[in-house]
Amino acid sequence: MIRTEELLLNVGPQHPSTHGVFRIIVKLDGEVITEATPVIGYLHRGTEKLAENLTYTQVIPYTDRMDYVSAMTNNYVLCHAVETLMDLEIPERAEFLRLIVMELQRIASHLVWWGTYLLDIGAMSPFLYAFREREMIVNMFNELCGARLTYFYMRVGGVKWDAPEGWIDKVRDFIPYMREKLDEYEQLVSGNEIFLARVKGVGTYDAQSAIDFGLSGANLRSTGVKFDLRKDQPYSIYDRFDFDVPVQTAGDCYARYLVRFEEIKQSLRILEQAVEQFPEDGQIMAKVPRVIRPPEGEVYTRIESPRGEIGCHIVSKKKPQPYRLKFRRPSFVNLQILPKLLVGETMTNLVTILGGIDIVLGEVDG
């Protein structure tokens, strides 16, 4: 037997799979991890405390930056919470626009994950292909609201800008194009024996562990738990559309990969129905006072973001600013299972497991 000394190693924040200030302190016995401690760093922006001195509309741009690859869904969860507190009815055209941009955002977010995940474990080409397709979505968002990453598109009561002429047709044309590219992705990656050797049977946990750790999104559904807030607690107009909730049962990195891949296909199904049912005209904003003062009380709303359940808890004292504001960030919660997954694994698998969980550090250190 080879004698080894225990080694304490900082992985990150410069490591390619720890985007941001996040790092993991690992104890190693040779190549095997004996202990892992996630450290989220000190770059905290204090979004929730800052919100106490901002009007509700002024808080929306802060949600863009919590998850910079899924800004539209973060916009929505805040607006949805305030609208629930105010018991607002949102115009149908605005609801359709919201749903379309949220599903486009889900696809764009999963494309970033797919490309960067494969880049982290050694494949260069998929990253370029993923960003090629994502660029089409970003360009559509740019045409809609004038921004490419942090959109500030949604407002309490609706959306800021209506779809320009021809925009819905561009979304319609994107759907078959993306389906064709997904087939190419599957041929390139999903059956690749090197990729399969890196992800199958790695980072495995069961359904009970996922529930105990509060996991959501693909990290939960990869264990066979069929839970998606768009189906189980429908919000916006999701109850009008026919789509499936993808699940796998293996609970490993490959299962999480397959769930997210299928989620892109289901988002395309939703978009296909939405563009066909899109209202020809109508208002994009409800009648909302210039200064928003929700009634006194508190509310918690939650939606299905690309990374899982994102929630927003607001306490209102009938003032223009929230008395208290708290977000449930899915990346922060999903991160908690990392020490359990990493112990007993090799350093090579650390990158595979971390990327498979799909953590956005803006949601962790916010």
GUBA-732882 format. One record per residue (C-alpha): residue in one letter; x, y, z. Coordinates in steps of 0.2 Angstrom, whole numbers. Example, Ala and Ser with C-alpha at 12.3 -4.5 7.8 and 13.67 -1.06 7.14 Angstrom:
BEGIN
aa;east;north;up
A;62;-22;39
S;68;-5;36
***
This chain:
BEGIN
aa;east;north;up
M;0;0;0
I;7;17;-5
R;8;29;10
T;0;46;7
E;-2;62;17
E;-18;72;19
L;-18;87;7
L;-29;102;9
L;-33;110;-8
N;-42;126;-13
V;-52;123;-29
G;-57;140;-36
P;-61;153;-38
Q;-50;153;-53
H;-55;135;-58
P;-65;134;-74
S;-80;126;-66
T;-82;139;-51
H;-87;154;-61
G;-87;168;-49
V;-80;169;-31
F;-86;152;-26
R;-72;139;-20
I;-72;122;-12
I;-59;117;1
V;-56;99;-1
K;-46;87;9
L;-37;74;-1
D;-30;56;2
G;-20;54;-14
E;-33;58;-28
V;-48;54;-17
I;-58;68;-8
T;-61;64;10
E;-69;80;15
A;-77;95;5
T;-82;112;11
P;-90;124;-1
V;-86;143;2
I;-97;155;-6
G;-84;170;-4
Y;-87;188;1
L;-93;197;-14
H;-111;199;-7
R;-121;213;-15
G;-135;213;-2
T;-149;214;-14
E;-163;210;-1
K;-157;224;11
L;-154;237;-3
A;-172;233;-9
E;-179;240;8
N;-174;258;1
L;-180;255;-17
T;-197;256;-25
Y;-204;240;-31
T;-200;245;-49
Q;-182;249;-44
V;-179;232;-37
I;-183;223;-54
P;-165;227;-61
Y;-157;219;-46
T;-166;203;-50
D;-158;203;-67
R;-141;201;-59
M;-146;187;-47
D;-145;175;-61
Y;-137;183;-76
V;-141;169;-88
S;-160;168;-83
A;-164;186;-80
M;-182;185;-87
T;-188;172;-74
N;-181;182;-60
N;-190;198;-66
Y;-206;188;-66
V;-205;180;-49
L;-203;198;-41
C;-217;205;-51
H;-228;190;-48
A;-226;192;-29
V;-231;210;-30
E;-246;207;-41
T;-252;193;-30
L;-251;205;-15
M;-261;218;-25
D;-273;205;-33
L;-269;212;-50
E;-276;205;-66
I;-263;205;-80
P;-269;208;-98
E;-268;192;-109
R;-256;199;-122
A;-244;203;-108
E;-246;186;-100
F;-241;178;-117
L;-226;189;-119
R;-220;185;-102
L;-222;166;-105
I;-214;167;-122
V;-198;176;-115
M;-197;165;-100
E;-197;149;-111
L;-184;157;-123
Q;-174;161;-107
R;-175;143;-101
I;-168;137;-118
A;-154;150;-118
S;-150;146;-100
H;-149;127;-103
L;-138;131;-119
V;-126;140;-108
W;-126;126;-96
W;-124;113;-110
G;-109;122;-118
T;-100;127;-103
Y;-102;110;-94
L;-95;101;-109
L;-81;114;-110
D;-77;111;-92
I;-75;92;-94
G;-64;94;-110
A;-75;96;-126
M;-73;113;-135
S;-85;112;-150
P;-101;111;-141
F;-98;127;-132
L;-97;136;-149
Y;-113;128;-155
A;-122;132;-140
F;-118;150;-140
R;-122;151;-159
E;-140;146;-155
R;-141;156;-139
E;-136;172;-149
M;-152;170;-159
I;-162;171;-143
V;-151;185;-136
N;-154;195;-152
M;-173;193;-151
F;-172;199;-133
N;-162;214;-139
E;-175;218;-152
L;-189;217;-139
C;-181;227;-125
G;-164;234;-130
A;-153;223;-119
R;-144;207;-121
L;-141;200;-103
T;-150;211;-90
Y;-167;215;-98
F;-177;225;-85
Y;-192;220;-96
M;-206;215;-84
R;-215;227;-74
V;-228;225;-60
G;-244;224;-70
G;-237;218;-87
V;-222;221;-98
K;-213;237;-103
W;-213;235;-122
D;-224;226;-134
A;-217;214;-147
P;-211;224;-163
E;-218;219;-180
G;-212;202;-186
W;-205;197;-169
I;-217;183;-165
D;-213;176;-183
K;-195;176;-178
V;-199;165;-163
R;-210;154;-174
D;-195;151;-186
F;-183;148;-172
I;-193;133;-166
P;-190;121;-180
Y;-172;127;-182
M;-168;123;-163
R;-176;106;-165
E;-164;102;-179
K;-149;108;-169
L;-154;98;-154
D;-154;82;-165
E;-136;87;-170
Y;-131;90;-152
E;-137;72;-148
Q;-128;64;-162
L;-112;74;-156
V;-113;72;-137
S;-126;61;-130
G;-120;44;-135
N;-101;49;-135
E;-92;35;-126
I;-79;47;-118
F;-93;59;-112
L;-103;44;-105
A;-88;37;-96
R;-86;54;-87
V;-105;56;-82
K;-113;40;-80
G;-114;34;-62
V;-105;50;-56
G;-113;61;-42
T;-127;49;-38
Y;-140;52;-25
D;-158;45;-22
A;-175;54;-22
Q;-176;55;-3
S;-159;63;-2
A;-164;76;-15
I;-180;80;-5
D;-170;80;12
F;-158;93;4
G;-172;104;-3
L;-166;101;-21
S;-177;107;-36
G;-177;108;-54
A;-167;95;-64
N;-158;90;-49
L;-174;84;-41
R;-182;77;-57
S;-166;67;-61
T;-171;55;-46
G;-188;51;-52
V;-198;65;-43
K;-210;72;-55
F;-212;90;-48
D;-212;106;-59
L;-221;121;-53
R;-227;125;-70
K;-238;109;-68
D;-240;107;-50
Q;-244;125;-45
P;-248;133;-62
Y;-244;152;-63
S;-246;164;-77
I;-255;155;-91
Y;-245;138;-91
D;-261;129;-87
R;-267;132;-105
F;-252;123;-113
D;-249;104;-116
F;-231;99;-111
D;-222;85;-101
V;-212;86;-86
P;-195;76;-90
V;-189;64;-77
Q;-175;51;-75
T;-172;39;-61
A;-153;36;-60
G;-150;52;-50
D;-132;54;-58
C;-124;67;-69
Y;-130;59;-85
A;-148;59;-78
R;-147;78;-75
Y;-140;80;-92
L;-155;71;-100
V;-168;80;-90
R;-161;97;-95
F;-160;92;-113
E;-178;86;-113
E;-183;102;-105
I;-177;112;-120
K;-188;101;-131
Q;-203;104;-120
S;-200;123;-120
L;-200;122;-138
R;-217;113;-137
I;-224;127;-126
L;-217;141;-138
E;-225;132;-153
Q;-242;133;-144
A;-240;150;-138
V;-235;159;-154
E;-251;150;-162
Q;-262;157;-149
F;-254;174;-147
P;-267;188;-146
E;-267;199;-161
D;-270;215;-151
G;-272;220;-133
Q;-265;229;-118
I;-248;225;-111
M;-250;234;-94
A;-263;233;-81
K;-270;249;-73
V;-256;251;-60
P;-253;268;-50
R;-237;277;-54
V;-232;274;-36
I;-235;256;-31
R;-240;253;-13
P;-246;235;-11
P;-258;233;4
E;-251;228;21
G;-247;210;22
E;-235;197;16
V;-234;185;2
Y;-223;171;-4
T;-223;166;-23
R;-213;153;-32
I;-210;148;-50
E;-199;136;-60
S;-183;144;-65
P;-170;135;-76
R;-161;130;-60
G;-177;125;-50
E;-188;133;-38
I;-185;152;-36
G;-196;160;-23
C;-200;178;-17
H;-206;183;0
I;-212;201;2
V;-218;209;18
S;-227;225;14
K;-232;240;26
K;-242;249;12
K;-227;259;8
P;-218;262;-9
Q;-203;251;-3
P;-205;233;3
Y;-203;232;22
R;-194;215;20
L;-189;205;4
K;-182;188;3
F;-178;177;-12
R;-176;158;-11
R;-162;156;-24
P;-161;138;-31
S;-143;138;-34
F;-139;142;-16
V;-151;128;-10
N;-145;115;-23
L;-127;118;-18
Q;-130;111;0
I;-128;93;-7
L;-111;95;-14
P;-101;89;2
K;-111;73;2
L;-108;70;-17
L;-89;74;-17
V;-83;63;-2
G;-76;47;-9
E;-74;54;-27
T;-58;59;-36
M;-53;76;-41
T;-57;73;-59
N;-75;70;-55
L;-77;86;-44
V;-78;96;-60
T;-91;84;-67
I;-102;84;-52
L;-101;103;-49
G;-106;107;-67
G;-119;94;-67
I;-128;103;-53
D;-129;119;-63
I;-125;132;-51
V;-125;151;-55
L;-115;160;-43
G;-125;176;-44
E;-139;166;-35
V;-126;160;-22
D;-117;176;-16
G;-131;188;-18
***
